[in-house]
Amino acid sequence: MINKKIKDFKYKKGMKVSELVENLGQVGYQGINIGKAVETIKRMKKNKAKIFLTFTSNMTSSGLRGLFAQLIKEKFVDVVITTAGSIEEDWMKSSNDFYVGSFHADDEKLAKEGINRIGNIYVTNKAYGSFEETIAPVIQKIYSEHKRLTPSEFIHEVGKHIKDENSILHQATKNNIPIYCPALTDGSFGVQLNTFQQKHSDFVIDIVKDMNKIMTEADFNDEVGLIVLGGGVSKHHALMANLINGGINYAVYITTAHEHSGSLSGATTKEAKSWGKLKSEADAVTVIGDASVFFPLIITKVLDDMNED
């Protein structure tokens, strides 16, 4: 049914971000989906849905780390699911800087200079060395108090040792928001945990037990919202956990992956309905684009609109 017109975008001096996003929602293409994402997230909050936020570690590598910490602090989200890189890089950023680089860098030269490249973001070997040096005594301290933990319990304990207000882990621990990381060993953190366990065989990170915990974060009586930035294991963990409870009510995906490869990262909200991961009547939208650009625009508009209500 034709009932909404495409409108020309026009520059206006002093235009606010919220106005920009509202105008983009009438331009066409992904702008339309940005507008839909705003409305879907607002409905999540209006209907008091339990909101799961999932993101891949490259989002923490970027400047979105502080935004995630802010959303956790404000309890805008209820559950966080991410990957190992987010955990270690959140720790690293509490005392180290990441730098603007180039997608077209000479990577062999960077390696010789002790610089690691994440797209156009540079991370020094010094930063990783600092992580390894400072996390070891923290693992020892946690071990002295707990011999067996789930990844979410372990992350909660790690968060107690970070004082940075822009830290995801610090805010999650402080505000009792669970962070699930089903692939905690997939990174430098995994190397540290493996090294520690070689000397302390009774130290156990129980991944399976966390699956039970995440499946009980919501039940059939809850409305559930899902915000997915990127894809991979963090995205699928949220979908699978809520499949058991009858599916998700609201979903916003922001990704650069496409569905044509059959990958989970590229799978759309529409495809998720075939599995029952999203309810057939779910309010859902897939935005194709860079989440480090689109998500701040979307969430700024959402928060501004909510503050006006």
GILINCOR-V354312 format. One record per pair of residues at least 6 apart in sequence whose ideal C-beta (glycine too) atoms are under 7 Angstrom apart, sorted by the first residue. I is the first residue (numbers start at 1). J is the second residue. D is the distance in whole Angstrom. If there is no record, write none. Layout:
i=I j=J d=D
i=I j=J d=D
This chain:
i=6 j=26 d=6
i=6 j=27 d=7
i=6 j=28 d=5
i=7 j=26 d=4
i=9 j=23 d=5
i=9 j=27 d=5
i=17 j=297 d=7
i=17 j=300 d=5
i=17 j=301 d=7
i=18 j=300 d=7
i=18 j=301 d=5
i=18 j=304 d=4
i=21 j=34 d=6
i=21 j=38 d=6
i=21 j=297 d=5
i=21 j=298 d=7
i=21 j=301 d=4
i=22 j=301 d=7
i=24 j=31 d=4
i=24 j=34 d=5
i=24 j=35 d=7
i=25 j=31 d=6
i=25 j=32 d=6
i=25 j=34 d=6
i=25 j=35 d=2
i=30 j=287 d=6
i=30 j=288 d=6
i=30 j=289 d=5
i=33 j=285 d=5
i=33 j=286 d=7
i=33 j=287 d=4
i=34 j=287 d=6
i=34 j=294 d=6
i=34 j=297 d=7
i=34 j=298 d=6
i=36 j=285 d=4
i=37 j=252 d=5
i=37 j=285 d=5
i=37 j=287 d=5
i=37 j=298 d=5
i=38 j=298 d=5
i=38 j=301 d=5
i=38 j=302 d=6
i=40 j=250 d=5
i=40 j=252 d=5
i=40 j=283 d=5
i=40 j=284 d=7
i=40 j=285 d=6
i=41 j=227 d=7
i=41 j=252 d=6
i=41 j=298 d=7
i=41 j=302 d=5
i=42 j=302 d=6
i=42 j=305 d=6
i=42 j=306 d=7
i=43 j=250 d=6
i=43 j=283 d=6
i=44 j=51 d=6
i=44 j=225 d=3
i=44 j=250 d=5
i=45 j=306 d=6
i=47 j=223 d=5
i=48 j=223 d=7
i=49 j=223 d=4
i=49 j=224 d=6
i=49 j=225 d=4
i=49 j=249 d=6
i=49 j=250 d=6
i=50 j=78 d=5
i=50 j=217 d=7
i=50 j=218 d=5
i=50 j=222 d=5
i=50 j=224 d=5
i=51 j=77 d=5
i=51 j=78 d=5
i=51 j=225 d=4
i=51 j=227 d=7
i=52 j=79 d=5
i=52 j=81 d=7
i=52 j=224 d=7
i=52 j=226 d=5
i=52 j=238 d=5
i=53 j=77 d=4
i=53 j=80 d=5
i=53 j=227 d=5
i=54 j=81 d=4
i=54 j=82 d=7
i=54 j=228 d=5
i=54 j=229 d=7
i=54 j=234 d=4
i=54 j=235 d=5
i=54 j=238 d=5
i=55 j=82 d=6
i=55 j=229 d=4
i=55 j=230 d=6
i=55 j=234 d=7
i=56 j=83 d=6
i=56 j=230 d=4
i=56 j=232 d=6
i=56 j=234 d=6
i=57 j=82 d=7
i=57 j=83 d=5
i=57 j=84 d=7
i=57 j=85 d=3
i=57 j=86 d=4
i=57 j=89 d=6
i=58 j=118 d=6
i=58 j=119 d=7
i=58 j=230 d=7
i=59 j=229 d=5
i=59 j=230 d=6
i=59 j=291 d=6
i=59 j=292 d=7
i=60 j=85 d=7
i=60 j=86 d=4
i=60 j=89 d=5
i=60 j=90 d=6
i=60 j=168 d=7
i=61 j=89 d=6
i=61 j=98 d=6
i=61 j=118 d=5
i=61 j=121 d=5
i=62 j=121 d=7
i=62 j=292 d=5
i=64 j=292 d=6
i=64 j=295 d=7
i=65 j=90 d=6
i=65 j=93 d=6
i=65 j=166 d=7
i=65 j=168 d=6
i=66 j=166 d=4
i=67 j=296 d=6
i=68 j=168 d=5
i=69 j=166 d=5
i=69 j=167 d=6
i=69 j=168 d=5
i=69 j=171 d=5
i=71 j=77 d=5
i=72 j=80 d=7
i=72 j=168 d=7
i=72 j=171 d=4
i=72 j=172 d=5
i=72 j=175 d=6
i=72 j=177 d=5
i=73 j=171 d=5
i=73 j=175 d=6
i=75 j=175 d=6
i=75 j=177 d=7
i=77 j=177 d=7
i=78 j=177 d=7
i=79 j=178 d=6
i=79 j=217 d=5
i=80 j=172 d=6
i=80 j=177 d=6
i=80 j=178 d=7
i=80 j=179 d=5
i=81 j=180 d=5
i=81 j=234 d=4
i=81 j=237 d=5
i=81 j=238 d=5
i=82 j=179 d=7
i=82 j=181 d=6
i=82 j=234 d=5
i=83 j=181 d=7
i=83 j=183 d=6
i=83 j=186 d=6
i=83 j=232 d=7
i=83 j=233 d=6
i=83 j=234 d=6
i=84 j=181 d=6
i=84 j=183 d=6
i=84 j=184 d=5
i=84 j=185 d=7
i=84 j=186 d=5
i=84 j=187 d=4
i=84 j=189 d=5
i=84 j=190 d=6
i=85 j=187 d=5
i=86 j=168 d=7
i=87 j=155 d=6
i=87 j=169 d=7
i=87 j=181 d=6
i=87 j=184 d=7
i=87 j=189 d=6
i=88 j=131 d=6
i=88 j=187 d=6
i=88 j=188 d=5
i=88 j=189 d=5
i=90 j=167 d=6
i=90 j=168 d=5
i=90 j=169 d=5
i=91 j=131 d=6
i=91 j=135 d=6
i=91 j=162 d=7
i=92 j=127 d=5
i=92 j=130 d=7
i=92 j=131 d=5
i=94 j=162 d=5
i=94 j=164 d=4
i=94 j=167 d=5
i=95 j=130 d=6
i=96 j=127 d=4
i=96 j=130 d=6
i=98 j=121 d=6
i=98 j=122 d=7
i=98 j=123 d=5
i=99 j=122 d=4
i=100 j=120 d=7
i=101 j=117 d=6
i=101 j=120 d=5
i=101 j=121 d=6
i=101 j=122 d=4
i=102 j=120 d=5
i=103 j=119 d=6
i=103 j=120 d=5
i=105 j=117 d=6
i=107 j=117 d=6
i=110 j=117 d=6
i=114 j=124 d=6
i=114 j=125 d=4
i=114 j=126 d=7
i=115 j=122 d=5
i=115 j=124 d=6
i=116 j=123 d=5
i=128 j=188 d=6
i=131 j=188 d=6
i=132 j=188 d=7
i=132 j=192 d=6
i=135 j=192 d=6
i=136 j=192 d=7
i=138 j=158 d=6
i=138 j=161 d=5
i=139 j=192 d=6
i=139 j=196 d=5
i=142 j=154 d=7
i=142 j=157 d=5
i=143 j=200 d=6
i=143 j=203 d=5
i=146 j=157 d=7
i=147 j=202 d=5
i=147 j=203 d=6
i=147 j=204 d=7
i=148 j=204 d=4
i=148 j=206 d=6
i=149 j=205 d=6
i=149 j=206 d=7
i=150 j=206 d=5
i=150 j=209 d=5
i=150 j=210 d=4
i=150 j=213 d=6
i=151 j=180 d=7
i=151 j=181 d=5
i=151 j=182 d=7
i=151 j=184 d=5
i=151 j=205 d=6
i=151 j=207 d=6
i=151 j=210 d=5
i=152 j=178 d=5
i=152 j=179 d=6
i=152 j=180 d=5
i=152 j=210 d=5
i=152 j=213 d=6
i=154 j=205 d=6
i=155 j=169 d=6
i=155 j=179 d=5
i=155 j=181 d=6
i=156 j=173 d=5
i=158 j=169 d=6
i=159 j=169 d=4
i=159 j=170 d=6
i=159 j=172 d=6
i=159 j=173 d=3
i=160 j=173 d=6
i=162 j=169 d=5
i=162 j=170 d=4
i=163 j=170 d=7
i=164 j=170 d=6
i=169 j=179 d=7
i=172 j=179 d=5
i=180 j=210 d=6
i=180 j=214 d=5
i=180 j=237 d=6
i=182 j=207 d=6
i=182 j=233 d=6
i=182 j=237 d=5
i=183 j=233 d=5
i=184 j=190 d=7
i=184 j=205 d=6
i=185 j=193 d=6
i=193 j=205 d=6
i=196 j=203 d=6
i=197 j=203 d=5
i=214 j=237 d=7
i=214 j=241 d=5
i=215 j=241 d=5
i=215 j=244 d=5
i=217 j=241 d=7
i=218 j=224 d=5
i=218 j=242 d=6
i=218 j=245 d=6
i=219 j=245 d=6
i=220 j=245 d=6
i=220 j=246 d=5
i=223 j=249 d=5
i=224 j=242 d=6
i=224 j=248 d=5
i=224 j=249 d=5
i=225 j=249 d=7
i=225 j=250 d=4
i=226 j=238 d=6
i=226 j=248 d=5
i=226 j=250 d=7
i=226 j=251 d=4
i=227 j=252 d=5
i=228 j=235 d=5
i=228 j=253 d=5
i=228 j=254 d=7
i=229 j=254 d=5
i=229 j=291 d=4
i=229 j=295 d=6
i=230 j=255 d=6
i=230 j=265 d=7
i=230 j=291 d=6
i=231 j=255 d=6
i=231 j=257 d=6
i=231 j=264 d=6
i=231 j=265 d=3
i=231 j=266 d=7
i=232 j=265 d=6
i=235 j=264 d=7
i=235 j=265 d=7
i=236 j=264 d=5
i=239 j=272 d=6
i=239 j=277 d=4
i=242 j=248 d=5
i=242 j=277 d=7
i=243 j=275 d=7
i=243 j=276 d=6
i=243 j=277 d=5
i=247 j=276 d=5
i=247 j=277 d=6
i=247 j=278 d=6
i=247 j=279 d=4
i=247 j=282 d=7
i=248 j=277 d=7
i=248 j=278 d=5
i=248 j=279 d=7
i=248 j=282 d=6
i=249 j=279 d=6
i=249 j=282 d=6
i=249 j=283 d=7
i=250 j=282 d=7
i=250 j=283 d=5
i=250 j=284 d=7
i=251 j=269 d=5
i=251 j=278 d=6
i=251 j=282 d=6
i=251 j=284 d=4
i=252 j=285 d=6
i=253 j=268 d=7
i=253 j=269 d=6
i=253 j=286 d=4
i=253 j=287 d=7
i=254 j=287 d=5
i=254 j=289 d=7
i=254 j=291 d=4
i=254 j=294 d=5
i=254 j=295 d=6
i=255 j=265 d=6
i=255 j=266 d=7
i=255 j=288 d=7
i=256 j=288 d=7
i=256 j=289 d=7
i=256 j=290 d=6
i=257 j=263 d=6
i=257 j=265 d=4
i=257 j=266 d=4
i=258 j=266 d=5
i=259 j=266 d=5
i=259 j=267 d=6
i=259 j=268 d=5
i=259 j=271 d=7
i=268 j=286 d=4
i=269 j=278 d=6
i=269 j=284 d=4
i=269 j=285 d=6
i=269 j=286 d=5
i=272 j=278 d=4
i=273 j=280 d=6
i=273 j=282 d=7
i=278 j=284 d=6
i=287 j=294 d=6
